[in-house]
Amino acid sequence: MTAQILATLLPVFLIAGCGTLYGRFRTPDIRSINTLNMELFVPMLVFAVLADGQAPLEEYVGLAIGGAVIVVGSGVLLWPLVKWLKLNPKTFLPPMMFNNSGNMGIPLLLLAFGEAALPAAVVLFIVEMLLHFSLGLWMLSPGTPLWRILRMPIVLASIAGLAVNLAGVGLPGWLLEALHMLGGVCIPLLLFALGVRMLDIDFGDWKTGMLGALLCPLSGLVLALPLIWLLGLSGLQAAALWVFAALPPAVLNYLVAEQYRQEPQKVASLVLIGNLGALVVMPVVLALVFGHVYPGVD
């Protein structure tokens, strides 16, 4: 089991570490890299996975519901505690709800369970992203218009991919192969960008960051346990939801907080210390997954 955990986590942190090391000496324009990734490579991956007629998307409805409940439920579950601790809900709750399903989730699930996990990883990523750019933006600015969500490349790619799949349109093999190759670029690039972002860690608000690093995975896992049973999830989908529930806050939370001027430095501490906390949390979670949730992994 130790070999399984190391084989899953070492590539993740090695690639992220390369990003941190490169960013330390070269200071790349990470905003442009992220824009390219989110506007081209990630949508290509999403479309390719959803449009592939061999992917039975109807089998992932329960997983999508579980992912949505974990995102929304984490905020509901932590709301009383946030009020009791007199924290700002607009600052603290979004990073607890919207996790790193892109930068860490997709690579982690692929390394842990192989290519068979790609549809599950993409479905959970789409659910988290759609909620982030709808509910998440509404939490910070209730007047956010719907058209801002619909014009996002990942949303357009999701709609197009679902339409192709449900219509039974068979795409040529060479086209799917090209789309998968383009989409495959996003996975190491997501990890590399995460590593560069780790240079922005501000330990000035380390207490809040440590609290978030604990509560983010804890709230998700508390919800995942009954959801797996209620939704009848098993095997790979149960394992994917368990890993999804334990992921740290998404780096995007910081960018959104910066855009809406919602205490971005505090959000940066929550996000980046939370991702450092994954060094401790994810080995434990993967040990549980490999030992109990999905013991069939070799």
SULSUL-V804709 format. One record per backbone hydrogen bond with DSSP energy under -1.0 kcal/mol. NH is the residue of the N-H (numbers start at 0). CO is the residue of the C=O. If there is no record, write none. Layout:
NH_CO + NH_CO
This chain:
4_0 + 5_1 + 6_2 + 7_3 + 8_4 + 9_5 + 12_8 + 13_9 + 14_10 + 15_11 + 16_12 + 17_13 + 18_14 + 19_15 + 20_16 + 21_17 + 22_18 + 23_19 + 25_21 + 26_22 + 29_27 + 32_28 + 33_29 + 34_30 + 35_31 + 36_32 + 37_33 + 38_34 + 39_35 + 40_35 + 41_36 + 43_39 + 44_40 + 45_41 + 46_42 + 47_43 + 48_44 + 49_45 + 50_46 + 51_47 + 54_51 + 56_54 + 58_55 + 59_56 + 63_59 + 64_60 + 65_61 + 66_62 + 67_63 + 68_64 + 69_65 + 70_66 + 71_67 + 72_68 + 73_69 + 75_71 + 76_72 + 77_73 + 78_74 + 81_77 + 82_78 + 83_79 + 84_80 + 86_81 + 90_87 + 91_87 + 92_88 + 96_92 + 97_93 + 99_247 + 100_98 + 103_99 + 104_99 + 105_100 + 107_103 + 108_104 + 109_105 + 110_106 + 111_107 + 112_108 + 113_109 + 116_113 + 117_114 + 120_116 + 121_117 + 122_118 + 123_119 + 124_120 + 125_121 + 126_122 + 127_123 + 128_124 + 129_125 + 130_126 + 131_127 + 132_128 + 135_130 + 137_133 + 138_134 + 139_135 + 140_136 + 143_140 + 147_144 + 148_145 + 149_145 + 150_146 + 151_148 + 155_151 + 156_152 + 157_153 + 158_154 + 159_155 + 160_156 + 161_157 + 162_158 + 163_159 + 164_160 + 165_161 + 166_162 + 167_164 + 168_163 + 175_171 + 176_172 + 177_173 + 178_174 + 179_175 + 180_176 + 181_177 + 182_178 + 183_179 + 184_181 + 185_182 + 188_184 + 189_185 + 190_186 + 191_187 + 192_188 + 193_189 + 194_190 + 195_191 + 196_192 + 197_193 + 198_195 + 199_196 + 200_197 + 205_202 + 208_204 + 209_205 + 210_206 + 211_207 + 212_208 + 213_209 + 214_210 + 215_211 + 217_213 + 218_214 + 219_215 + 220_216 + 221_217 + 222_218 + 223_219 + 224_220 + 226_222 + 227_223 + 229_225 + 230_226 + 232_227 + 236_233 + 238_234 + 239_235 + 240_236 + 241_237 + 242_238 + 243_239 + 244_240 + 246_243 + 249_97 + 252_249 + 253_250 + 254_250 + 255_251 + 256_252 + 257_253 + 258_254 + 259_255 + 261_256 + 266_262 + 267_263 + 268_264 + 269_265 + 270_266 + 271_267 + 272_268 + 273_269 + 274_270 + 275_271 + 276_272 + 278_275 + 279_276 + 280_276 + 281_277 + 284_280 + 285_281 + 286_282 + 287_283 + 288_284 + 289_285 + 290_286 + 291_287 + 292_287 + 293_288 + 296_293
